[in-house]
Amino acid sequence: MLFCFLEYGLQFGILDPAQCPHVELIHAHNNVLARRTVDGLLALLAGASDSCCGGVRHSSMYTKPYNKERKGGMDAEDTPRPAKLLLVEDSPTDALLAQEALRSAKVWSNVHVVEDGEEALAFLHCEGSYAYAPRPDLILLDLNLPKKGGLEVLAEIKRDPELRDIPVVVLTTSQDTGDVAKAYDLHANCYITKPLDFLQFTEVVQAIAHFWFAIVTLPRR
C-alpha cells in the first residue's frame, strides 16, 4: 500500500522525484503488483471469453453492427466480415492480455490462438485437428516458441505461395539485432518488441489492430 501512495504522489507532483531515492523501485513494485492483479483477472476471464474448437483457442471481438443500407447495395466482396487474426504465443498471460486488448480496441475480429510453431503451421496448412481452420488476415508471431521457433515458422510462411501474402507481425521480447535482421530478411512485415509494462503492451496490440484492420487494405481470398 505504501508503494501505491508513493506512486500516486510522484504521478501527481505531490512528491519531488529528486527527493525520492527509490523512484525506480517504486515504479517496478507497482508494475509487478498490477501485472499480478491483471493475471488473476484474466485467468477468470479466460473461461468466459475463450472457447475451444479443434484444438484452437479463439474469441470474437465485435464493434457496433455495420450499416447494411449502403447506397447502390452491397455485393459479396463489399460485405463486412470480421477480420481473422492468428496469435502464435506460448505465454498464456500474454495471449490473454493480447485478446483483451483486441477486444477493447473496437475492431471486429475473430482471434485464434496457438501455442507453438508446429501448431501454427498445422493451423495454416489446415492439417489434422485444424482441418477447418480459417485463413487468417494477419499473424502475430512470437519468436521464442516451443517445438519450432518463430523464425522457422516465418520462413515457411513466406516460402509458401498460398501463405506468403498474409502479413506477419513479429511481436516478441527479443531485442537481439540478429533476430531483427533475420526477421526482415525473411520478409516479416514489421518487428515489434513487447513492452514489459502491461499497459504499454495493451496499447501496442491495440495500435497493431487499428493499423492492420482499420487503415490497411488487406488481400481477401
C-alpha positions in Angstrom: 0.0 0.0 0.0 2.9 2.4 0.8 4.3 1.9 -2.7 0.9 2.8 -4.2 0.7 6.1 -2.2 4.3 6.9 -3.2 3.5 6.2 -6.9 0.4 8.5 -6.6 2.5 11.2 -5.1 5.1 11.0 -7.9 2.5 10.9 -10.6 0.6 14.0 -9.5 3.6 16.1 -8.4 3.0 15.8 -4.7 6.4 14.3 -4.2 9.6 15.5 -5.9 11.4 12.6 -7.7 14.7 14.3 -6.9 14.0 13.9 -3.2 12.8 10.3 -3.5 15.8 8.0 -3.9 13.8 4.9 -4.7 11.8 6.1 -7.7 12.7 3.1 -9.9 11.9 0.6 -7.1 8.5 2.2 -6.6 7.6 2.0 -10.3 8.9 -1.6 -10.6 7.0 -2.7 -7.5 3.7 -1.2 -8.7 4.1 -2.6 -12.2 4.7 -6.1 -10.8 1.7 -5.7 -8.5 -0.5 -4.5 -11.3 0.7 -7.4 -13.5 -0.2 -9.9 -10.9 -3.7 -8.4 -10.5 -4.2 -8.5 -14.2 -3.0 -12.1 -14.4 -5.6 -13.1 -11.8 -8.4 -11.2 -13.6 -7.5 -12.6 -17.0 -7.4 -16.1 -15.6 -11.0 -15.6 -14.5 -11.9 -14.1 -17.9 -10.4 -16.9 -19.8 -13.2 -19.3 -19.0 -15.8 -16.8 -20.1 -14.2 -15.3 -23.2 -12.4 -18.3 -24.8 -13.7 -21.5 -26.2 -12.1 -24.5 -27.8 -12.7 -25.7 -31.3 -10.4 -28.2 -33.0 -7.6 -27.5 -30.6 -7.6 -23.8 -31.2 -8.5 -21.3 -28.5 -10.4 -18.4 -30.1 -12.6 -15.5 -29.1 -14.7 -13.0 -31.1 -14.5 -9.2 -30.7 -17.2 -7.0 -32.2 -17.8 -3.4 -32.8 -21.2 -1.9 -33.5 -23.2 -3.6 -36.3 -22.3 -2.4 -39.8 -24.8 -0.4 -41.9 -26.3 -2.7 -44.5 -28.2 0.1 -46.2 -25.3 1.3 -48.3 -26.1 3.3 -51.4 -26.3 1.1 -54.5 -26.4 -2.1 -52.5 -23.5 -4.4 -51.4 -22.1 -7.4 -53.2 -20.3 -10.3 -51.6 -16.9 -8.6 -51.8 -18.2 -5.5 -50.1 -20.0 -7.2 -47.3 -18.2 -6.6 -44.0 -16.8 -9.6 -42.2 -14.8 -10.0 -39.0 -11.0 -9.8 -39.5 -9.3 -13.1 -38.7 -6.2 -13.0 -36.6 -3.8 -15.8 -35.7 -1.9 -15.2 -32.5 1.1 -17.5 -32.1 2.0 -17.1 -28.5 3.2 -19.6 -25.9 2.7 -17.4 -22.9 -0.9 -17.7 -21.6 -0.7 -14.4 -19.8 0.5 -12.5 -22.9 -2.1 -14.3 -25.0 -4.9 -13.3 -22.7 -3.6 -9.7 -22.5 -3.5 -9.5 -26.2 -7.0 -10.8 -26.6 -8.4 -8.4 -24.1 -6.5 -5.6 -25.8 -8.0 -6.5 -29.1 -11.5 -6.7 -27.6 -11.2 -3.2 -26.2 -9.7 -1.9 -29.5 -13.2 -1.9 -31.1 -12.1 -3.9 -34.1 -14.5 -6.5 -35.5 -12.3 -9.6 -35.4 -12.0 -13.3 -34.6 -8.8 -14.2 -32.8 -7.4 -17.7 -32.9 -4.5 -18.7 -30.5 -1.9 -21.5 -31.0 0.9 -22.1 -28.5 3.9 -23.4 -30.6 5.4 -23.3 -34.0 4.2 -26.7 -35.1 0.6 -25.8 -34.2 0.9 -22.6 -36.1 1.9 -24.4 -39.3 -0.7 -27.1 -38.8 -3.3 -24.3 -38.5 -2.1 -22.5 -41.6 -2.0 -25.7 -43.7 -5.3 -26.9 -42.3 -3.8 -30.2 -41.1 -5.1 -32.7 -38.5 -7.4 -31.2 -36.0 -7.1 -27.8 -37.8 -8.7 -29.2 -41.0 -11.3 -26.4 -40.9 -9.2 -23.6 -39.6 -9.8 -20.3 -41.4 -7.2 -18.5 -43.4 -6.0 -15.6 -41.2 -5.8 -12.0 -42.4 -3.0 -11.2 -40.0 -0.5 -13.2 -38.0 1.0 -12.0 -34.7 4.1 -14.2 -34.2 6.3 -14.7 -31.2 9.8 -15.9 -31.8 10.6 -17.8 -28.7 8.3 -20.8 -29.3 8.4 -24.4 -28.3 8.8 -27.2 -30.8 9.6 -24.9 -33.8 10.9 -21.4 -33.4 9.2 -18.3 -34.8 11.9 -17.6 -37.4 11.4 -21.1 -38.8 7.6 -20.6 -38.9 8.1 -17.2 -40.6 10.4 -18.7 -43.2 7.9 -21.5 -44.1 5.1 -19.0 -44.3 6.9 -16.7 -46.7 8.1 -19.7 -48.9 4.6 -20.9 -49.4 2.8 -19.3 -52.4 -0.6 -19.8 -50.7 0.5 -18.1 -47.4 3.2 -15.5 -48.3 0.7 -12.6 -48.8 -0.6 -12.9 -45.2 1.0 -10.1 -43.2 3.2 -11.3 -40.3 3.9 -9.0 -37.4 6.7 -10.3 -35.2 5.8 -9.5 -31.6 8.4 -10.8 -29.2 10.5 -10.0 -26.1 13.8 -10.4 -28.1 15.7 -7.2 -28.8 18.6 -9.1 -30.4 19.7 -7.3 -33.6 20.3 -10.6 -35.2 16.7 -11.6 -34.7 15.5 -8.3 -36.1 17.7 -8.6 -39.2 16.8 -12.2 -39.8 13.0 -11.5 -39.4 13.1 -8.7 -42.0 15.4 -10.9 -44.3 12.6 -13.5 -44.1 10.1 -10.7 -45.1 8.3 -10.1 -41.8 6.0 -7.1 -42.3 7.3 -5.5 -39.1 9.2 -6.3 -35.9 7.9 -5.1 -32.6 9.5 -5.7 -29.2 7.0 -6.4 -26.5 6.9 -3.7 -23.8 7.4 -5.1 -20.3 4.7 -2.8 -18.9 1.3 -4.3 -19.3 -0.5 -1.1 -20.1 2.1 -0.3 -22.8 1.7 -3.9 -24.1 -2.1 -3.3 -24.4 -1.6 0.0 -26.3 0.9 -1.7 -28.7 -1.5 -4.5 -29.5 -4.4 -2.1 -30.0 -2.3 0.0 -32.3 -1.4 -3.1 -34.4 -5.1 -4.0 -34.7 -6.1 -0.4 -35.6 -3.4 -0.1 -38.3 -3.9 -3.5 -40.0 -7.7 -3.8 -39.6 -8.9 -0.2 -39.8 -6.3 1.6 -42.1 -4.6 -1.1 -44.3 -6.4 -2.8 -47.2 -5.7 -6.5 -46.9 -6.0 -9.1 -49.6 -9.1 -11.2 -49.5 -9.3 -14.9 -50.5 
